[in-house]
């Protein structure tokens, strides 16, 4: 039975520097989890890392949304393509 390629699962406290980096790592983890090729002991670590990355990305998006609300004085405008 072939072994799955090792996926690095850094400590959950070592969050990425940017939203884009977090999203890219989260996408890699999801692909690895969905592949069904991870060893059992790595599944839990990958799931925990994914949960931490998801929370990180949600927090970053919320911060941007809050800044937009402040810039628009609380009145978000509906975007319509030109």
VOSE-926362 format. One line per 5 residues: number of its first residue (from 1); their letters; for each residue x, y, z of N, C-alpha, C. Coordinates in nm, 2 decimals, decimal comma, always signed. Atoms other than C-alpha are relative to their C-alpha. Layout:
BEGIN
NUM) A) X Y Z X Y Z X Y Z ~ ...
***
This chain:
BEGIN
1) XXXXX) +0,09 -0,12 +0,00 +0,00 +0,00 +0,00 +0,09 +0,12 +0,00 ~ -0,08 -0,12 +0,01 +0,16 +0,33 -0,11 -0,03 +0,10 +0,12 ~ +0,02 -0,10 -0,10 +0,22 +0,59 +0,16 -0,04 +0,13 -0,06 ~ +0,04 -0,13 +0,05 +0,06 +0,93 +0,13 +0,12 +0,09 +0,02 ~ -0,11 -0,09 -0,02 +0,30 +1,21 +0,08 -0,02 +0,08 +0,13
6) XXXXX) +0,02 -0,07 -0,13 +0,37 +1,39 +0,41 -0,05 +0,14 -0,02 ~ +0,05 -0,13 +0,01 +0,18 +1,70 +0,46 +0,04 +0,07 +0,13 ~ -0,05 -0,07 -0,12 +0,33 +1,95 +0,70 -0,12 +0,06 +0,07 ~ +0,11 -0,06 -0,08 +0,08 +2,04 +0,98 +0,07 +0,08 +0,11 ~ -0,06 -0,09 -0,10 +0,24 +2,33 +1,16 -0,09 +0,02 +0,12
11) XXXXX) +0,07 -0,02 -0,12 +0,14 +2,41 +1,51 -0,12 +0,10 -0,03 ~ +0,12 -0,08 +0,03 -0,21 +2,57 +1,51 +0,03 +0,15 +0,05 ~ -0,03 -0,14 -0,04 -0,06 +2,88 +1,69 +0,08 +0,07 -0,10 ~ -0,08 -0,06 +0,10 +0,17 +2,95 +1,40 -0,09 +0,03 -0,12 ~ +0,09 -0,03 +0,11 -0,09 +3,12 +1,18 +0,07 +0,08 -0,11
16) XXXXX) -0,07 -0,06 +0,12 +0,00 +3,25 +0,83 +0,00 +0,16 +0,02 ~ -0,01 -0,14 +0,00 +0,09 +3,61 +0,77 -0,11 +0,07 -0,07 ~ +0,11 -0,06 +0,08 -0,19 +3,68 +0,52 -0,12 -0,09 -0,02 ~ +0,12 +0,07 +0,03 -0,54 +3,58 +0,43 +0,02 -0,10 -0,11 ~ -0,03 +0,08 +0,12 -0,42 +3,45 +0,10 +0,08 -0,12 +0,03
21) XXXXX) -0,08 +0,11 -0,04 -0,16 +3,23 +0,26 -0,08 -0,10 +0,08 ~ +0,09 +0,08 -0,08 -0,41 +3,10 +0,51 -0,10 -0,08 -0,09 ~ +0,09 +0,07 +0,09 -0,66 +3,02 +0,23 +0,07 -0,11 -0,08 ~ -0,07 +0,09 +0,08 -0,40 +2,85 +0,02 +0,03 -0,13 +0,08 ~ -0,04 +0,11 -0,09 -0,29 +2,63 +0,31 -0,13 -0,08 +0,03
26) XXXXX) +0,13 +0,07 -0,03 -0,66 +2,55 +0,40 -0,04 -0,08 -0,12 ~ +0,04 +0,07 +0,12 -0,73 +2,45 +0,04 +0,09 -0,13 -0,02 ~ -0,08 +0,12 +0,00 -0,43 +2,21 +0,05 -0,04 -0,10 +0,10 ~ +0,05 +0,09 -0,10 -0,55 +2,06 +0,37 -0,13 -0,07 -0,03 ~ +0,13 +0,06 +0,04 -0,90 +2,01 +0,24 +0,02 -0,11 -0,10
31) XXXXX) -0,03 +0,10 +0,11 -0,76 +1,83 -0,07 +0,06 -0,12 +0,06 ~ -0,07 +0,12 -0,06 -0,54 +1,61 +0,15 -0,10 -0,08 +0,08 ~ +0,10 +0,07 -0,08 -0,83 +1,53 +0,38 -0,10 -0,08 -0,09 ~ +0,10 +0,07 +0,09 -1,07 +1,45 +0,09 +0,06 -0,11 -0,08 ~ -0,06 +0,11 +0,08 -0,81 +1,23 -0,08 -0,01 -0,14 +0,07
36) XXXXX) +0,00 +0,13 -0,07 -0,84 +0,97 +0,20 +0,13 -0,07 +0,01 ~ -0,13 +0,06 +0,00 -0,47 +0,91 +0,18 +0,08 +0,03 +0,13 ~ -0,07 -0,04 -0,12 -0,37 +1,06 +0,52 +0,00 -0,11 +0,10 ~ +0,01 +0,10 -0,11 -0,27 +0,82 +0,80 -0,09 +0,06 +0,11 ~ +0,10 -0,03 -0,10 -0,51 +0,82 +1,09 +0,05 +0,11 +0,10
41) XXXXX) -0,05 -0,10 -0,10 -0,28 +1,01 +1,33 +0,02 +0,14 -0,06 ~ -0,02 -0,13 +0,06 -0,23 +1,28 +1,08 -0,14 +0,07 -0,03 ~ +0,13 -0,05 +0,03 -0,61 +1,32 +1,01 -0,04 +0,10 +0,11 ~ +0,04 -0,08 -0,10 -0,68 +1,47 +1,35 +0,08 +0,13 +0,00 ~ -0,09 -0,12 +0,01 -0,38 +1,71 +1,33 -0,04 +0,09 -0,11
46) XXXXX) +0,04 -0,08 +0,12 -0,49 +1,82 +0,98 -0,13 +0,07 +0,02 ~ +0,14 -0,06 -0,02 -0,85 +1,87 +1,09 +0,02 +0,12 +0,10 ~ -0,02 -0,11 -0,10 -0,73 +2,08 +1,39 +0,06 +0,12 -0,07 ~ -0,07 -0,11 +0,07 -0,50 +2,29 +1,17 -0,10 +0,07 -0,09 ~ +0,10 -0,06 +0,09 -0,79 +2,34 +0,92 -0,10 +0,08 +0,08
51) XXXXX) +0,09 -0,08 -0,08 -1,02 +2,46 +1,20 +0,07 +0,13 +0,04 ~ -0,08 -0,12 -0,04 -0,75 +2,71 +1,31 +0,01 +0,09 -0,12 ~ -0,01 -0,08 +0,12 -0,70 +2,83 +0,95 -0,14 +0,06 -0,04 ~ +0,14 -0,05 +0,04 -1,08 +2,86 +0,89 -0,03 +0,12 +0,09 ~ +0,02 -0,11 -0,10 -1,11 +3,08 +1,21 +0,08 +0,12 -0,04
56) XXXXX) -0,09 -0,11 +0,04 -0,81 +3,29 +1,10 -0,06 +0,07 -0,12 ~ +0,05 -0,06 +0,12 -0,96 +3,35 +0,75 -0,13 +0,07 +0,03 ~ +0,12 -0,07 -0,03 -1,30 +3,43 +0,89 +0,02 +0,13 +0,07 ~ -0,03 -0,12 -0,07 -1,15 +3,68 +1,13 +0,05 +0,11 -0,09 ~ -0,05 -0,10 +0,10 -0,96 +3,85 +0,85 -0,11 +0,06 -0,08
61) XXXXX) +0,11 -0,05 +0,08 -1,27 +3,87 +0,64 -0,09 +0,10 +0,08 ~ +0,08 -0,08 -0,09 -1,47 +4,01 +0,93 +0,07 +0,14 +0,02 ~ -0,07 -0,12 -0,03 -1,20 +4,27 +1,00 -0,01 +0,10 -0,13 ~ +0,01 -0,08 +0,12 -1,21 +4,39 +0,63 -0,15 +0,05 -0,01 ~ +0,14 -0,04 +0,01 -1,59 +4,40 +0,64 -0,03 +0,11 +0,10
66) XXXXX) +0,01 -0,11 -0,10 -1,58 +4,61 +0,96 +0,06 +0,13 -0,05 ~ -0,06 -0,12 +0,05 -1,34 +4,85 +0,80 -0,08 +0,06 -0,12 ~ +0,08 -0,06 +0,11 -1,56 +4,89 +0,49 -0,12 +0,07 +0,06 ~ +0,12 -0,06 -0,06 -1,86 +4,96 +0,71 +0,04 +0,14 +0,06 ~ -0,04 -0,13 -0,06 -1,66 +5,24 +0,89 +0,02 +0,10 -0,12
71) XXXXX) -0,03 -0,09 +0,12 -1,54 +5,38 +0,55 -0,13 +0,05 -0,06 ~ +0,13 -0,03 +0,06 -1,90 +5,38 +0,42 -0,10 +0,06 +0,10 ~ +0,08 -0,05 -0,11 -2,03 +5,52 +0,75 -0,12 -0,09 +0,03 ~ +0,10 +0,10 -0,04 -2,23 +5,20 +0,81 -0,10 -0,02 -0,11 ~ +0,09 +0,02 +0,11 -2,41 +5,22 +0,47 +0,07 -0,08 -0,11
76) XXXXX) -0,06 +0,08 +0,10 -2,29 +4,93 +0,26 -0,08 +0,02 -0,13 ~ +0,07 -0,02 +0,12 -2,38 +5,00 -0,10 +0,00 -0,13 -0,08 ~ +0,01 +0,12 +0,09 -2,50 +4,72 -0,34 +0,09 +0,03 -0,12 ~ -0,09 -0,01 +0,12 -2,24 +4,66 -0,61 -0,07 -0,05 -0,12 ~ +0,06 +0,04 +0,12 -2,37 +4,65 -0,96 +0,11 +0,00 -0,11
81) XX) -0,10 +0,00 +0,11 -2,14 +4,55 -1,25 -0,04 +0,10 -0,11 ~ +0,03 -0,10 +0,10 -2,11 +4,81 -1,52 -0,02 -0,06 -0,13
***
